[in-house]
Every structure is written in structure tokens, then in C-alpha cells.
Amino acid sequence: MLMFDRRILTHFDFFLILLILPLILTSLYLVNEISPALFRKELLYTAIGFVIFFLFFLIPWRSIRWLIPFFYWATILLLLSVDLFGVTKLGAQRWLELPFVGLTIQPSELFKPAFILMLAYLIQENPPPKEGYGLKAFGKFSFYILLPFLLIAKEPDLGTALVLLIIGYGILFLVGVRWKIWAGIAVTLAVAAPFLYGNLHDYQKKRIHDFLAEKPSYHVQQSIIAIGSGGMTGKPKEEATQTQLKFLPIASSDFIFAYFVERFGFAGAAGLIFLYALLILHILSLGMHARGDYYIRVTAYGIAFLLFVYTSVNILMTIGLAPVVGVPLPLLSHGGSSFINFMLLFGILENFIAFRFNFLYNSGSKVTFL
């Protein structure tokens, strides 16, 4: 029987929910304007997302922390199975077909929460010394970061692989690693850059060439026109011709920011970016104030990096300042996988925060679980 403890409400971060809800409601509003059929799907995704949020919020993660490595390695096996049994779509082998139901799943999306939880588990079990992690510990963490990076990049899905790389090493940077290690990595990357570029797939090189070209691609051109036509305060739905006349491609997902600016103008765009910045900074602050609790710290840092990378790349992509890589705008773009993943991660973070009274801090960074 589940016993309710009033301390859960005391520790629960309601401000996080207040920051998320406007983004979800805005997404529903915009998708409904673009396509009522997609709106019905979006409602379903939203309902599933909230169910997943509460489900993962109620899982006693601290009590079953020993299962986290199994979760990580199970998703690694799924990534390995993509190479053997994966379904190819649009020239990439990234999906697995579920037997008997005809649906497909993308293991690289399922891997993100497992990845963040695994880093939280490893760091909690081996907290950093005052001077930061040395080469031996850094090498151990790098194994858990680079293994999925290589598996996902091989699919090929370099975008998702790079996101995981940024999250993994971003977390280590904030948690603490000796500066000489970072300096060595920077020099190595600078020397290896030409070799890395030479090993990219042709479509990846084309995206870079399109980005560097004087004239942007058709998609970006239409996106810039939509953004520019919004002016300071935007247009009514009927006058948002870039979207309503289907000039703006995939307006409900990858280029939803362009439609948002066409509808609400520069003022709306500034408000939306401010809301994202507030959400990211709030989540970062949760991690920084957690002190010795690395479950909260690492999960918060991981979500903040994920939000920052997705938001910045998507917005820069729509205005022609980044290659078009198909990255969704978090909680705003239409689609189930990304939204459900974020709600799952928010549920885990809220669990670590709300149930943190279940352990006591000892001296230093050691934690005793009750």
C-alpha cells in the first residue's frame, strides 16, 4: 500500500511544472491551428506523457538504484540489435520493429534516460575529489559515454550521438574534472578535426555545405521568410500565409519556431526564448543546490544540457545559423518520442527531489540512505 507523506508536497518542485505547462499548452494551440488531425495525436501524446511522468515519479529510484546498470546495459543491447535487426527508413537504420503490433521504436531515444541515470549512479558511487576526477576515473566515465556514441553514430545518427556526447562530458565538466584533461581533449580534437570530417557520411557533409553556402536551402529560406513576416507582434492565423499555404515545411515539428514567430512576432519569440532560458537555469540551479546528492545533480545537469542543445540548435537552424539536422524544439514540436522522453526525465528528477528526505547527508559528499 502506498503511504502518502506530506513531505513529498513540501519538496516537490511545483515551479518546474509551472514552467513546463505554458510550453505544452502553446504546442497544443499551434498544432491545432496547423492541422486538427495532428492536434488529436498531440492530445494523445500529451496524455501519455503525463501518465509516464507520474509513473516514473512514483518509482522508488533510490531504493532500486542497483537496477540502473541493468537498465543501461539493456538499452545498449537494443542499440546493438539495431545493427542486426533494425528497420531502415530514409537511408538510416535506427528503428526496431515490435513483433505482432507492427510498430517501431527508436532505441537511441530510449537510451537517453538510461544514460543520464547511469552517470548519476556512477558518480554517486564514486563522488569527485576536491581537485576533480583524475585520468583513471575520467577514462572509466568516458567508456560509458563513448560506447553509445559509437553505436548511435554508426546507425548513422550523428546528431543524437553528439547530443549524448555533449550531455556526458558537460555533466563531468560541471561535476569536476582536472583542467589538464580538458586541455588535452581540446588539442586532440583540433588535430583530429580534418580526419573526423573525412569520415562523415555524404548526407552529413551536404548539410554542412548547405549551411556554409551563401544561399540557404529551400526549407531555411521559407523559415526565414515566415520569421521576418511576423514583424514585432505577429499576424492573425488567417494572414500567416507561409504556414497556411504550406510554403513552410514541417511547420508543426522541426520548424514550429518559425510558425510561432509568424503568429506572435519578435515580442513572442523573445518571451519564448526567455521562458526556455528560465527553465534551463532553474533546472541547473536545482543541480547546483543539491550538494552531495549526485542523483539530483547529474539528472538536473543532464536535462538542462538536453534542453539547451535541442532548443539552441532548433532555433539557430530555423534562422539559418546552424545546419538542418531534424532536432525538435523541446515540448513545443509535434511528436511523441521527444515529448514523452522529456516528461519521463522530469518525472525522475521530481522523484529525486521530492523523496530526498529519505536520506541524510554525512560529512563531505557521502550520503547515507535510510
C-alpha positions as CSV (number, residue, x, y, z in Angstrom):
1,M,0.0,0.0,0.0
2,L,1.4,3.4,-1.0
3,M,1.6,5.7,2.1
4,F,1.4,9.4,1.4
5,D,3.9,11.6,3.2
6,R,3.2,15.3,3.3
7,R,6.9,15.9,3.0
8,I,6.6,14.9,-0.7
9,L,4.5,18.0,-1.4
10,T,6.9,20.1,0.6
11,H,9.9,19.0,-1.5
12,F,8.0,18.7,-4.9
13,D,9.2,21.4,-7.3
14,F,5.9,23.0,-8.5
15,F,7.8,25.8,-10.2
16,L,9.3,23.3,-12.7
17,I,5.7,22.3,-13.6
18,L,4.7,25.9,-13.9
19,L,7.5,26.5,-16.4
20,I,6.6,23.4,-18.5
21,L,2.9,23.9,-18.8
22,P,2.9,27.1,-20.9
23,L,5.1,25.3,-23.5
24,I,2.8,22.3,-23.6
25,L,-0.3,24.5,-24.0
26,T,1.4,26.6,-26.7
27,S,2.3,23.5,-28.6
28,L,-1.3,22.2,-28.5
29,Y,-2.6,25.6,-29.6
30,L,-0.2,25.9,-32.6
31,V,-0.6,22.3,-33.7
32,N,-4.4,22.7,-33.7
33,E,-4.1,25.7,-35.9
34,I,-1.8,23.8,-38.4
35,S,-3.7,20.6,-38.5
36,P,-6.7,19.3,-36.4
37,A,-5.7,15.8,-37.3
38,L,-2.3,16.3,-35.8
39,F,-3.9,18.0,-32.8
40,R,-5.7,14.8,-31.9
41,K,-2.4,12.9,-32.0
42,E,-0.8,15.7,-29.9
43,L,-3.5,15.3,-27.3
44,L,-2.8,11.6,-27.1
45,Y,1.0,12.2,-26.8
46,T,0.3,14.8,-24.1
47,A,-1.9,12.4,-22.1
48,I,0.7,9.6,-22.4
49,G,3.4,12.0,-21.4
50,F,1.7,12.9,-18.2
51,V,1.0,9.3,-17.4
52,I,4.7,8.5,-17.9
53,F,5.6,11.5,-15.8
54,F,3.6,10.2,-12.8
55,L,4.7,6.6,-13.3
56,F,8.4,7.5,-13.3
57,F,7.8,9.9,-10.4
58,L,6.4,7.1,-8.3
59,I,9.2,4.6,-9.0
60,P,11.4,4.4,-5.9
61,W,14.6,5.1,-7.8
62,R,16.9,5.3,-4.7
63,S,15.6,2.0,-3.3
64,I,16.2,0.2,-6.6
65,R,19.3,2.1,-7.7
66,W,21.1,-1.3,-8.1
67,L,18.8,-1.8,-11.2
68,I,20.2,1.2,-13.0
69,P,23.2,-0.6,-14.6
70,F,20.8,-3.3,-15.9
71,F,18.6,-0.5,-17.4
72,Y,21.7,0.9,-19.1
73,W,23.0,-2.4,-20.5
74,A,19.6,-3.4,-21.6
75,T,19.3,-0.3,-23.8
76,I,22.9,-0.9,-25.0
77,L,21.7,-4.3,-26.2
78,L,18.8,-2.7,-28.0
79,L,21.3,-0.4,-29.8
80,L,23.4,-3.4,-30.7
81,S,20.3,-5.2,-32.0
82,V,19.6,-2.3,-34.4
83,D,22.7,-3.3,-36.4
84,L,21.3,-6.9,-36.7
85,F,17.5,-6.5,-36.9
86,G,17.0,-2.8,-37.5
87,V,14.4,-1.2,-39.8
88,T,15.8,1.2,-42.4
89,K,13.9,4.5,-43.0
90,L,15.1,7.4,-45.1
91,G,18.5,5.8,-45.5
92,A,19.2,5.2,-41.8
93,Q,18.9,2.0,-39.8
94,R,17.7,3.4,-36.4
95,W,14.5,1.6,-35.6
96,L,13.4,-1.8,-34.3
97,E,10.0,-3.3,-35.2
98,L,7.9,-4.6,-32.4
99,P,6.6,-8.1,-33.2
100,F,2.9,-8.7,-33.7
101,V,1.9,-5.0,-33.5
102,G,3.7,-3.6,-36.5
103,L,5.0,-0.5,-34.6
104,T,8.6,0.6,-34.4
105,I,10.8,2.1,-31.6
106,Q,13.9,4.1,-31.7
107,P,16.4,2.7,-29.1
108,S,18.6,5.9,-29.2
109,E,15.6,7.8,-27.8
110,L,15.0,5.2,-25.1
111,F,18.7,5.3,-24.2
112,K,18.8,9.0,-23.1
113,P,17.2,8.5,-19.6
114,A,19.2,5.3,-19.1
115,F,22.4,7.2,-20.0
116,I,21.7,10.0,-17.5
117,L,20.7,7.7,-14.8
118,M,23.8,5.6,-15.3
119,L,26.1,8.6,-15.0
120,A,24.2,9.7,-11.8
121,Y,24.6,6.2,-10.4
122,L,28.4,6.0,-11.2
123,I,29.1,9.5,-9.8
124,Q,27.1,8.9,-6.7
125,E,29.0,5.7,-6.0
126,N,32.3,7.5,-6.7
127,P,32.0,11.2,-5.9
128,P,34.7,13.5,-7.3
129,P,37.6,14.6,-5.0
130,K,38.1,18.3,-4.3
131,E,40.5,18.8,-7.2
132,G,38.2,16.9,-9.6
133,Y,38.4,13.5,-11.3
134,G,41.8,12.3,-12.5
135,L,42.6,10.4,-15.7
136,K,41.7,6.9,-14.4
137,A,38.2,7.9,-13.3
138,F,37.7,10.1,-16.4
139,G,38.6,7.1,-18.6
140,K,36.0,4.9,-16.8
141,F,33.3,7.5,-17.3
142,S,34.4,8.0,-20.9
143,F,33.8,4.3,-21.6
144,Y,30.1,4.7,-20.6
145,I,29.9,7.8,-22.8
146,L,31.8,6.8,-25.9
147,L,30.2,3.3,-26.2
148,P,26.7,4.5,-27.0
149,F,28.2,7.4,-29.0
150,L,29.9,5.0,-31.4
151,L,26.8,2.7,-31.6
152,I,24.4,5.5,-32.4
153,A,26.8,7.3,-34.8
154,K,27.1,4.0,-36.7
155,E,23.3,3.9,-37.5
156,P,24.0,6.7,-38.7
157,D,22.5,9.2,-36.3
158,L,25.3,11.6,-35.7
159,G,23.0,14.3,-34.3
160,T,21.8,12.1,-31.4
161,A,25.3,10.7,-30.8
162,L,26.7,14.2,-30.5
163,V,23.9,15.3,-28.1
164,L,24.8,12.3,-25.8
165,L,28.5,13.3,-26.0
166,I,27.7,16.9,-25.0
167,I,25.5,15.7,-22.2
168,G,28.0,13.2,-20.8
169,Y,31.1,15.4,-20.9
170,G,29.0,18.5,-19.9
171,I,27.9,16.7,-16.7
172,L,31.6,15.7,-16.0
173,F,32.7,19.3,-16.6
174,L,30.1,20.7,-14.0
175,V,30.7,17.9,-11.5
176,G,34.5,18.4,-11.7
177,V,37.4,17.1,-13.8
178,R,41.0,18.3,-13.7
179,W,41.6,21.1,-16.2
180,K,44.7,19.4,-17.7
181,I,42.4,16.6,-19.1
182,W,40.1,19.2,-20.8
183,A,43.2,20.9,-22.3
184,G,44.4,17.6,-23.7
185,I,41.0,16.9,-25.2
186,A,40.8,20.3,-26.9
187,V,44.3,19.8,-28.5
188,T,43.4,16.3,-29.7
189,L,40.1,17.5,-31.3
190,A,41.8,20.3,-33.1
191,V,44.4,18.0,-34.6
192,A,41.8,15.3,-35.5
193,A,39.2,17.6,-37.0
194,P,40.2,17.0,-40.7
195,F,40.2,13.2,-40.2
196,L,36.8,13.3,-38.5
197,Y,35.3,15.4,-41.3
198,G,36.7,13.0,-43.9
199,N,34.8,10.1,-42.2
200,L,31.4,11.8,-42.3
201,H,28.6,10.4,-44.5
202,D,27.8,12.2,-47.7
203,Y,24.5,13.5,-46.5
204,Q,26.2,14.9,-43.3
205,K,28.8,16.7,-45.5
206,K,25.9,18.0,-47.6
207,R,24.2,19.5,-44.6
208,I,27.5,21.3,-43.7
209,H,27.9,22.5,-47.3
210,D,24.3,23.8,-47.4
211,F,24.9,25.6,-44.1
212,L,28.1,27.3,-45.3
213,A,26.7,28.1,-48.8
214,E,25.8,31.8,-49.5
215,K,22.2,30.8,-50.3
216,P,20.3,28.8,-47.6
217,S,18.3,25.7,-48.5
218,Y,14.7,26.0,-49.5
219,H,13.5,24.9,-46.0
220,V,15.6,27.6,-44.3
221,Q,14.6,30.3,-46.9
222,Q,10.9,29.7,-46.2
223,S,11.5,29.6,-42.4
224,I,13.4,33.0,-42.6
225,I,10.5,34.5,-44.6
226,A,8.0,33.3,-42.0
227,I,10.0,34.7,-39.2
228,G,10.5,38.0,-40.9
229,S,6.9,38.4,-41.9
230,G,5.8,38.1,-38.2
231,G,7.1,41.6,-37.5
232,M,7.0,42.9,-33.9
233,T,3.7,41.4,-32.8
234,G,2.8,38.7,-35.3
235,K,-0.1,38.0,-37.6
236,P,-3.6,36.5,-37.2
237,K,-3.9,32.8,-38.2
238,E,-5.6,33.7,-41.5
239,E,-2.7,36.0,-42.5
240,A,0.1,33.6,-41.6
241,T,0.4,32.6,-45.2
242,Q,3.8,30.8,-45.0
243,T,2.2,28.1,-42.9
244,Q,-1.4,28.2,-44.0
245,L,-0.4,28.0,-47.7
246,K,2.1,25.2,-47.0
247,F,5.2,27.2,-48.0
248,L,6.8,26.5,-44.6
249,P,7.8,22.7,-44.5
250,I,7.1,20.6,-41.4
251,A,5.7,23.6,-39.6
252,S,4.3,21.5,-36.8
253,S,7.6,19.9,-35.8
254,D,11.1,20.9,-36.9
255,F,10.1,24.4,-38.0
256,I,7.4,25.2,-35.4
257,F,9.5,28.1,-34.1
258,A,9.2,29.8,-37.4
259,Y,5.4,29.5,-37.3
260,F,5.4,30.7,-33.7
261,V,7.2,33.9,-34.7
262,E,5.0,34.3,-37.8
263,R,2.0,34.3,-35.4
264,F,3.4,36.2,-32.4
265,G,6.2,38.2,-33.8
266,F,9.5,39.3,-32.3
267,A,7.9,40.0,-29.0
268,G,6.5,36.5,-28.8
269,A,9.9,35.0,-29.8
270,A,11.7,37.0,-27.1
271,G,9.2,35.7,-24.5
272,L,9.5,32.1,-25.6
273,I,13.3,32.2,-25.5
274,F,13.1,33.8,-22.1
275,L,10.9,31.0,-20.9
276,Y,13.3,28.4,-22.2
277,A,16.2,30.2,-20.5
278,L,14.3,30.4,-17.2
279,L,13.5,26.7,-17.4
280,I,17.1,25.7,-18.2
281,L,18.6,28.0,-15.5
282,H,16.1,26.7,-12.9
283,I,16.9,23.1,-13.6
284,L,20.7,23.9,-13.4
285,S,20.1,25.7,-10.0
286,L,18.4,22.5,-8.7
287,G,21.6,20.6,-9.5
288,M,23.9,23.2,-8.1
289,H,22.0,23.4,-4.8
290,A,21.9,19.6,-4.3
291,R,25.4,19.4,-3.0
292,G,26.3,15.8,-2.1
293,D,23.2,14.3,-3.8
294,Y,24.6,13.4,-7.2
295,Y,21.3,11.7,-8.3
296,I,19.7,15.2,-8.3
297,R,22.8,17.0,-9.6
298,V,23.6,14.7,-12.5
299,T,19.9,14.3,-13.6
300,A,19.3,18.0,-13.4
301,Y,22.5,18.8,-15.4
302,G,21.7,16.1,-18.0
303,I,18.2,17.5,-18.5
304,A,19.5,21.1,-18.7
305,F,22.1,20.2,-21.3
306,L,19.5,18.3,-23.3
307,L,17.1,21.2,-23.2
308,F,19.8,23.7,-24.1
309,V,21.2,21.7,-27.0
310,Y,17.8,20.9,-28.5
311,T,16.5,24.5,-28.1
312,S,19.5,26.3,-29.3
313,V,20.1,24.1,-32.3
314,N,16.5,24.1,-33.4
315,I,16.2,27.9,-33.2
316,L,19.5,28.5,-34.9
317,M,18.5,26.0,-37.6
318,T,15.3,27.9,-38.4
319,I,17.2,31.2,-38.8
320,G,20.0,29.7,-40.9
321,L,22.7,29.8,-38.3
322,A,23.0,26.0,-37.9
323,P,22.7,23.0,-40.3
324,V,19.2,21.5,-40.7
325,V,19.5,18.3,-38.5
326,G,15.9,17.5,-37.6
327,V,16.2,18.4,-33.9
328,P,12.8,19.1,-32.3
329,L,12.0,22.2,-30.2
330,P,11.5,20.7,-26.7
331,L,7.9,20.4,-25.5
332,L,6.7,22.5,-28.5
333,S,7.4,20.5,-31.6
334,H,4.7,17.9,-32.6
335,G,5.8,14.3,-31.9
336,G,5.6,11.6,-29.3
337,S,9.2,10.4,-28.8
338,S,10.8,13.6,-27.7
339,F,7.9,14.9,-25.6
340,I,7.5,11.6,-23.7
341,N,11.2,11.3,-23.1
342,F,11.3,14.8,-21.5
343,M,8.3,14.1,-19.4
344,L,9.9,10.8,-18.3
345,L,13.1,12.7,-17.3
346,F,11.1,15.4,-15.5
347,G,9.3,12.6,-13.5
348,I,12.7,11.1,-12.5
349,L,14.1,14.5,-11.4
350,E,11.0,15.3,-9.4
351,N,11.2,11.9,-7.7
352,F,14.8,12.5,-6.7
353,I,13.8,16.0,-5.4
354,A,10.5,15.1,-3.6
355,F,11.8,12.0,-1.9
356,R,15.2,13.4,-0.9
357,F,14.1,13.3,2.8
358,N,14.7,9.5,2.6
359,F,18.4,10.0,3.1
360,L,20.7,12.1,5.4
361,Y,23.9,13.9,4.4
362,N,27.0,13.0,6.3
363,S,30.3,14.8,6.2
364,G,31.7,15.7,2.7
365,S,29.9,14.2,-0.2
366,K,29.0,10.9,1.4
367,V,25.3,10.0,1.6
368,T,23.6,7.5,4.0
369,F,20.4,6.1,2.7
370,L,17.6,5.4,5.2
